[in-house]
Amino acid sequence: MVTARSEAEVTRAPEEIPHDHLFKVTGLSSTNLEKMAQEPEPSDFEDAIAATGYGKFNIALMMCTIPAFWSAVSVTSSTSYIFTRAQCDMELSLLDMGTITAMTYGGMISSALLWGFLSDTLGRRQIMVWGFFCSGLVEMTAAMSQNFAMLLVMRFASGFLFNGPFAVLISYIAELHRTELRARVILLTNLFFTFANITLPLLAWAILTQDWEFRLFGDSVVFHSWNLFLFATALMPLLTGISFLCLPESPKFLMTRGRNEEAMAVFRIIYTMNTGKPGEEYPIKSLVEEKNEQQGKGVAALRGGFAQLTPLFRPPHAQWLLLMCVIHMGCMFG
């Protein structure tokens, strides 16, 4: 037998739960619960960066990275151009010239793990600003070399300092573009390498073909055309470090460190530059908490770094790591 409920039972308002009971169960008052129900779900990094759009900020970012890629070519290749001049001035043998060229890469290899740790601890922007700037200072010191030993040490130091900020730069560029644009942007940076590989030989042709010689303090310090060439190439890392002072910290890094308020401020700046609208109109209102043990400080950060590194040397990644190393070795021999 079906019994129909009365209209009064159907339209009867739901029973209100006492405020005291809500507080005991949830620890929150009814007012706070209502606010939480009205607030949107926190957004992750991918949604937040996509909401900033694409515009002036992204273009300015790519313009600032051009001298960085030019510096990458000059740091690794500039010494190859000066040997025709410096060989006689410093009485270099074939072994000396090969050692100087290899020493730059030795500095890069020796600092790879250190820079990876520091970039996840100090942040992208600080590493790029100070790394590029200090690399430029070392390059200028190398340009003043008067003997083989000084040039050898400075080339190692230059590679040691330059490797970190340039590796961080690739991550920085990727983190400031939404998912569908990242692969295109990384491909675009290859054009910057091509531009550098064209202009560096032209600069060498313009300077090294001149018979310039300047003497300071009598004959104790002598600058030849190859010294001036190294001075010219050293300006690019310095310019790169200064240009990155104008760029913000990576919001991805800030989120992984639990600094969501600072990340939100960066997102709003990017949104304003790209759209021309005020930051208050940025559609994302809150961000998810991404901080974990691997982004901690000190021992926790070191432990997290090793935890991310060890899978590379285990199946199934070990064979692909070996393949990539062989490919890069082949490219360098070529």
Disulfide bonds with the S-S distance in Angstrom:
none
